[in-house]
Amino acid sequence: MVKVLVVGQTPPPYLGQPIMLQKLLDSGIADVELHHVGIRLSTDANEVGRFGWTKVLNLFPIIAHIWWARIFRGVKILYYPPAGPNRVTMFRDFAILLPTRFLFAKTIFHFHASGLSEMYPRLPAWQRWLFRRAYYNADAGIRLSELTPDDARQLRVHREYVIANGIDDPCPAGPITDTTPVSTQRPLRVLFVAMLRESKGVLVLIEAAAQLAQRGVPVEVEIMGQFISPEFADRVHARVKELGVEDRVKFLGMLTGDAKFAAYARADIFSMPTFYESEAFPVVLLEAMAYGLPIVATRWRGIPTIVDDEVTGFLVEPRDSSPVADRIAELAEDPALRVRLGQAGREKFLDLYVWERHLTNMRRVFLDTAGIVDARHDEVTLQQPAPSEAKVEALA
């Protein structure tokens, strides 16, 4: 039995990486025994990436629990999701990894947040020294897409894997597609789901809604998620009022469970024009595909891996509301196009992004790292040399 210590945050807050980590812990993996030390430094979305002295104090019991698991449970493999390009979370990683990583025979980094390696050239010399000791030379690194920044290779991992996120099918009976023509009595329903920060593209989508109103396209935008700060909430609400789209933009707040998926079920399309610096492989796009929703998103980080332009949705350049409005208007005018793109997205989800597939690939990483060969391993679909001489594998 391979013992792995999973160190990381589980919900709350209900964000992509904590949700994926909780699902991993809840799933039984053949021949693998997962132990968990939680990082519960932020319980609310607007606390993520912010400094606080309480967070500093809470690091000490986390470090103690990691030592305890290593010594008394005999766990020899450390699994850890490193920070994105944020200095506060980078220092959190320093505080956890520097006094603990050396205890373990093997280390696996899972890059749920992308772009960490892009920080390194901007750091002062003393921080680069800590950075190398905390992050360099892990035994395995997992990227979510070949299009995300190659953090694993830059951090000189010995073996790199490319594994897409996966989820349980939230719509097992299949989506019900509404092909009613769009009208003032039946506006096009556009859904946005994310933490509400500027780089997630929420203001871009609101500005697109205003452009559509000027064109006479009946659209209703539902925005789900928690604001990153009260100040940003005030700014967004002021912008909605300034553009005169109060009747077209609705804020749902943070929803989970049935209430969350009811919003997907009543939507016609999904849009998230993100340019978030830590974006990697948004789980919300998989949820939208599961519900058969055509997607309007950006060519950013790993998103083009998920969304095939003009096949499962449309891709536009970041930070520009006009092409977002253009694509939404095109979908509003053509119900058959919405159906075709949505069905293609649903099929791609079932083929590539279901949880069972993701879990099989994660098992492969754990067994490989432990040096166990299993005939049930999936075939490797990509092998290419890396500058660091790491082995790169994209698992089916």
C-alpha positions as MATLAB code, in Angstrom:
seq = 'MVKVLVVGQTPPPYLGQPIMLQKLLDSGIADVELHHVGIRLSTDANEVGRFGWTKVLNLFPIIAHIWWARIFRGVKILYYPPAGPNRVTMFRDFAILLPTRFLFAKTIFHFHASGLSEMYPRLPAWQRWLFRRAYYNADAGIRLSELTPDDARQLRVHREYVIANGIDDPCPAGPITDTTPVSTQRPLRVLFVAMLRESKGVLVLIEAAAQLAQRGVPVEVEIMGQFISPEFADRVHARVKELGVEDRVKFLGMLTGDAKFAAYARADIFSMPTFYESEAFPVVLLEAMAYGLPIVATRWRGIPTIVDDEVTGFLVEPRDSSPVADRIAELAEDPALRVRLGQAGREKFLDLYVWERHLTNMRRVFLDTAGIVDARHDEVTLQQPAPSEAKVEALA';
ca = [
       0.000    0.000    0.000;
       1.372    3.405   -1.027;
       0.930    6.032    1.690;
       0.622    9.652    0.559;
       0.308   12.730    2.740;
      -1.971   15.287    1.091;
      -1.278   18.773    2.444;
      -3.706   21.431    1.248;
      -6.943   23.320    1.716;
     -10.397   21.792    1.411;
     -13.660   23.803    1.355;
     -14.509   26.330    2.551;
     -13.919   28.442    0.529;
     -15.587   26.757   -2.437;
     -12.909   27.343   -5.057;
     -11.542   25.017   -7.727;
      -8.430   23.719   -5.977;
     -10.053   23.056   -2.554;
     -12.996   21.320   -4.256;
     -10.694   19.093   -6.311;
      -8.619   18.247   -3.237;
     -11.678   17.304   -1.198;
     -12.940   15.080   -4.011;
      -9.566   13.351   -4.203;
      -9.593   12.670   -0.462;
     -13.151   11.338   -0.588;
     -12.370    8.884   -3.404;
     -10.951    5.470   -2.735;
      -7.835    4.741   -4.815;
      -6.721    1.132   -5.223;
      -3.321    0.459   -3.613;
      -3.079    4.065   -2.321;
      -3.762    5.287    1.213;
      -4.260    9.052    1.473;
      -3.648   10.959    4.696;
      -4.536   14.629    5.019;
      -3.178   17.663    6.805;
      -5.458   20.599    6.149;
      -4.312   24.136    5.425;
      -7.209   26.109    6.855;
      -5.789   29.623    6.669;
      -8.685   31.116    4.671;
     -12.325   30.220    5.327;
     -13.729   32.895    3.036;
     -12.932   33.615   -0.603;
     -11.972   37.230    0.091;
      -9.261   36.062    2.549;
      -7.360   34.062   -0.084;
      -3.941   35.502   -0.909;
      -4.081   38.097    1.886;
      -1.704   38.398    4.830;
      -2.938   38.000    8.390;
      -1.176   37.341   11.693;
      -3.724   34.658   12.560;
      -2.645   32.826    9.437;
       0.974   32.968   10.588;
       0.087   31.469   13.969;
      -1.952   28.719   12.317;
       1.083   27.574   10.347;
       2.714   26.035   13.453;
       0.101   23.302   14.060;
       0.118   22.516   10.320;
       3.867   21.914   10.431;
       3.513   19.824   13.610;
       0.799   17.635   12.022;
       3.004   17.040    8.979;
       5.862   15.880   11.224;
       3.465   13.657   13.168;
       2.124   12.022    9.985;
       5.635   11.365    8.711;
       6.972    9.902   11.948;
       3.988    8.046   13.409;
       2.086    7.055   10.268;
       5.114    6.219    8.179;
       4.046    8.328    5.187;
       6.961    8.792    2.802;
       5.354   10.653   -0.130;
       4.308   14.307    0.164;
       1.624   15.656   -2.187;
       1.304   19.440   -2.222;
      -0.441   22.042   -4.462;
       1.956   25.012   -4.638;
       0.940   28.652   -4.761;
       0.235   30.668   -7.864;
       2.071   33.930   -8.645;
       1.225   35.593   -5.318;
       3.893   36.510   -2.777;
       1.712   35.961    0.296;
       0.904   32.380   -0.703;
       4.512   31.863   -1.824;
       5.716   32.724    1.688;
       3.057   30.375    3.088;
       4.627   27.617    0.999;
       8.092   28.560    2.228;
       6.895   28.321    5.835;
       5.364   24.872    5.291;
       7.769   23.226    2.854;
      11.165   24.330    4.160;
      10.766   22.676    7.615;
       8.957   19.563    6.326;
       9.752   18.583    2.746;
      13.155   17.114    3.629;
      11.396   14.536    5.838;
       9.870   12.753    2.836;
      11.479   10.373    0.386;
       9.368   11.713   -2.497;
       7.482   14.939   -3.286;
       4.626   15.512   -5.745;
       3.603   19.048   -6.710;
       0.172   19.531   -8.313;
      -0.033   22.911  -10.057;
      -3.723   23.751   -9.672;
      -2.691   27.412   -9.793;
      -0.420   28.282  -12.693;
       2.349   30.823  -13.131;
       4.406   30.282   -9.968;
       7.650   29.966  -11.933;
       7.026   33.323  -13.624;
       7.647   35.050  -10.292;
      11.188   33.767   -9.878;
      13.048   36.313  -12.072;
      11.318   39.199  -10.253;
      12.322   38.075   -6.752;
      15.281   39.522   -4.817;
      18.257   37.198   -4.372;
      17.369   36.043   -0.857;
      13.834   35.105   -1.910;
      15.156   33.226   -4.941;
      17.366   31.219   -2.572;
      14.333   30.232   -0.459;
      12.309   29.607   -3.629;
      14.825   27.071   -4.926;
      14.959   25.198   -1.642;
      11.200   25.073   -1.250;
      10.185   24.222   -4.808;
      13.045   22.810   -6.880;
      13.676   19.148   -7.758;
      10.385   17.539   -6.782;
      10.026   13.928   -7.890;
       6.785   14.552   -9.804;
       4.912   17.593  -11.040;
       1.351   17.664  -12.386;
       0.200   20.313  -14.844;
      -3.439   20.618  -15.851;
      -2.810   21.480  -19.501;
       0.059   21.681  -21.959;
      -0.952   25.326  -22.488;
      -0.448   26.466  -18.894;
       2.926   27.915  -17.865;
       5.355   25.027  -17.543;
       5.939   25.466  -13.833;
       6.956   21.840  -13.322;
       9.759   21.972  -15.866;
      10.957   25.387  -14.705;
      11.125   24.033  -11.142;
      13.167   21.067  -12.391;
      10.832   18.241  -11.448;
      12.193   14.811  -12.269;
       9.007   13.588  -13.948;
       6.200   15.765  -15.286;
       2.589   14.719  -15.953;
      -0.173   16.548  -17.795;
      -3.523   15.573  -16.260;
      -6.771   17.410  -16.904;
      -9.176   18.103  -14.079;
     -12.276   15.936  -13.864;
     -15.629   16.039  -12.078;
     -18.611   13.803  -11.435;
     -21.314   14.302  -14.045;
     -23.697   16.803  -12.385;
     -26.303   16.156  -15.089;
     -26.410   12.343  -15.501;
     -29.842   12.388  -17.157;
     -28.483   14.731  -19.813;
     -29.235   18.444  -20.292;
     -32.586   19.734  -21.496;
     -31.990   22.211  -24.312;
     -34.382   25.129  -24.697;
     -34.539   26.220  -28.343;
     -37.184   28.895  -27.820;
     -36.248   31.938  -29.939;
     -34.787   34.790  -27.925;
     -37.120   37.742  -27.392;
     -37.819   40.498  -24.887;
     -40.148   38.062  -23.121;
     -37.540   35.298  -23.260;
     -34.023   36.815  -23.063;
     -30.865   34.797  -23.624;
     -29.671   33.578  -20.220;
     -25.896   33.944  -19.761;
     -24.202   32.430  -16.694;
     -20.882   33.500  -15.133;
     -19.384   31.552  -12.187;
     -16.136   32.491  -10.438;
     -14.652   34.373   -7.529;
     -15.607   37.945   -8.365;
     -12.357   39.765   -9.021;
     -11.496   41.992  -11.952;
      -9.130   39.521  -13.608;
     -11.872   36.896  -13.805;
     -13.516   39.137  -16.421;
     -16.699   40.066  -14.594;
     -16.473   43.729  -15.641;
     -15.732   42.683  -19.216;
     -18.931   40.626  -19.272;
     -20.986   43.465  -17.740;
     -19.687   45.848  -20.399;
     -20.591   43.276  -23.069;
     -24.110   43.145  -21.617;
     -24.351   46.927  -21.994;
     -23.230   46.707  -25.627;
     -25.850   44.039  -26.288;
     -28.509   46.265  -24.725;
     -27.546   49.050  -27.137;
     -27.892   46.607  -30.044;
     -31.317   45.498  -28.848;
     -30.238   41.916  -28.066;
     -32.344   40.590  -25.154;
     -29.849   39.164  -22.657;
     -29.987   38.398  -18.938;
     -26.643   37.792  -17.189;
     -26.530   35.838  -13.921;
     -23.292   36.259  -11.958;
     -22.521   33.634   -9.321;
     -19.696   33.975   -6.829;
     -18.345   35.948   -3.906;
     -16.677   39.318   -4.293;
     -12.977   39.412   -3.528;
     -13.515   42.546   -1.415;
     -16.273   45.009   -0.429;
     -14.423   47.692   -2.390;
     -14.569   45.684   -5.598;
     -18.245   44.895   -4.980;
     -18.983   48.630   -4.741;
     -17.044   49.245   -7.925;
     -18.925   46.554   -9.861;
     -22.360   47.677   -8.673;
     -21.477   51.272   -9.547;
     -20.459   50.185  -13.036;
     -23.716   48.271  -13.516;
     -25.658   51.375  -12.552;
     -23.495   53.622  -14.730;
     -24.114   51.421  -17.773;
     -27.823   51.208  -17.035;
     -27.997   47.407  -17.036;
     -29.496   46.843  -13.585;
     -32.384   44.938  -15.169;
     -30.018   42.753  -17.217;
     -27.418   41.750  -14.611;
     -28.298   39.706  -11.518;
     -25.922   38.753   -8.704;
     -26.620   35.323   -7.209;
     -23.948   35.301   -4.509;
     -22.061   32.131   -3.610;
     -24.186   29.061   -4.330;
     -23.401   25.389   -3.773;
     -25.102   22.056   -4.338;
     -28.537   21.976   -5.951;
     -28.875   25.768   -6.010;
     -25.626   26.076   -7.934;
     -26.549   23.486  -10.536;
     -30.057   24.902  -10.928;
     -28.359   28.036  -12.305;
     -26.502   25.926  -14.866;
     -29.710   24.129  -15.808;
     -31.622   27.340  -16.591;
     -28.748   28.998  -18.513;
     -28.463   29.079  -22.301;
     -24.739   29.816  -22.503;
     -21.771   30.175  -20.154;
     -19.269   33.015  -20.338;
     -16.107   33.702  -18.334;
     -13.760   36.142  -20.126;
     -10.972   35.590  -17.603;
      -7.398   36.842  -17.598;
      -6.701   35.761  -14.004;
      -2.955   35.397  -13.430;
      -3.278   32.016  -11.633;
      -5.821   30.545  -14.049;
      -5.062   26.999  -15.117;
      -8.005   24.705  -15.912;
     -11.291   26.129  -14.582;
     -13.626   23.476  -13.174;
     -16.614   25.742  -13.899;
     -16.025   25.232  -17.638;
     -16.326   21.469  -17.155;
     -19.576   21.998  -15.267;
     -20.905   24.153  -18.093;
     -19.984   21.516  -20.679;
     -21.697   18.831  -18.610;
     -24.886   20.888  -18.844;
     -24.528   21.241  -22.603;
     -23.835   24.976  -22.504;
     -21.882   26.617  -25.320;
     -19.040   28.640  -23.826;
     -17.685   32.109  -24.574;
     -14.276   32.376  -22.911;
     -10.766   33.697  -23.482;
      -7.616   32.338  -25.086;
      -5.870   32.249  -21.747;
      -3.755   29.670  -19.906;
      -5.320   26.186  -20.215;
      -8.745   27.294  -21.461;
      -8.115   26.494  -25.177;
      -7.488   22.906  -24.049;
     -11.068   22.777  -22.772;
     -12.949   24.978  -25.241;
     -12.536   24.201  -28.933;
     -13.167   27.426  -30.824;
     -16.288   27.203  -33.004;
     -16.770   23.558  -31.933;
     -17.773   23.640  -28.246;
     -17.866   27.413  -27.900;
     -16.017   30.566  -28.858;
     -12.639   31.920  -27.744;
     -11.833   35.648  -27.704;
      -8.828   37.704  -26.684;
      -8.669   38.801  -23.014;
      -9.749   42.208  -21.684;
     -11.943   43.156  -24.658;
     -15.728   43.256  -24.226;
     -16.622   43.803  -27.897;
     -15.800   40.283  -29.168;
     -17.562   38.834  -26.115;
     -20.675   40.783  -27.072;
     -20.320   39.726  -30.712;
     -20.179   36.039  -29.869;
     -23.059   36.212  -27.402;
     -25.146   38.037  -30.008;
     -24.341   35.300  -32.550;
     -25.549   32.640  -30.113;
     -28.655   34.657  -29.277;
     -29.654   34.774  -32.922;
     -29.046   31.096  -33.711;
     -30.685   28.463  -31.439;
     -29.400   25.651  -33.663;
     -25.833   26.873  -33.166;
     -26.325   26.868  -29.390;
     -27.548   23.286  -29.557;
     -24.694   22.117  -31.796;
     -21.933   23.691  -29.696;
     -23.551   22.575  -26.441;
     -23.899   18.967  -27.573;
     -20.276   18.902  -28.716;
     -19.195   20.235  -25.320;
     -21.236   17.621  -23.501;
     -19.677   14.849  -25.598;
     -16.171   16.165  -24.948;
     -16.864   16.326  -21.218;
     -18.034   12.697  -21.122;
     -15.017   11.614  -23.165;
     -12.248   13.486  -21.349;
     -13.276   15.148  -18.113;
     -15.220   12.692  -15.958;
     -13.901   12.020  -12.477;
     -13.121    8.327  -13.009;
     -10.643    9.203  -15.749;
      -8.960   11.837  -13.586;
      -8.718    9.444  -10.634;
      -7.144    6.714  -12.784;
      -4.454    9.149  -13.874;
      -3.827   10.341  -10.319;
      -3.386    6.732   -9.228;
      -0.787    6.383  -11.966;
       1.196    9.309  -10.560;
       1.130    7.962   -6.998;
       2.251    4.481   -8.057;
       4.925    5.810  -10.425;
       6.310    8.029   -7.675;
       6.444    5.071   -5.303;
       8.277    3.042   -7.964;
       5.439    0.541   -8.486;
       4.728   -0.738  -11.987;
       1.088   -1.661  -12.661;
      -0.127   -3.324  -15.847;
      -3.390   -1.374  -15.531;
      -1.637    1.941  -16.257;
      -3.142    3.929  -19.128;
      -1.054    4.309  -22.246;
       1.159    7.389  -22.333;
       0.122    9.629  -25.220;
       2.965   12.144  -25.132;
       6.616   11.846  -24.280;
       9.067   14.584  -25.097;
      12.442   15.650  -23.697;
      12.488   18.628  -21.377;
      15.396   21.046  -20.867;
      15.643   19.810  -17.288;
      15.679   16.220  -18.606;
      12.360   15.650  -16.879;
      10.055   13.060  -18.399;
       6.828   14.607  -19.629;
       3.675   12.506  -19.876;
       0.186   13.505  -20.934;
      -2.093   10.797  -19.629;
      -5.117    9.676  -21.582;
];
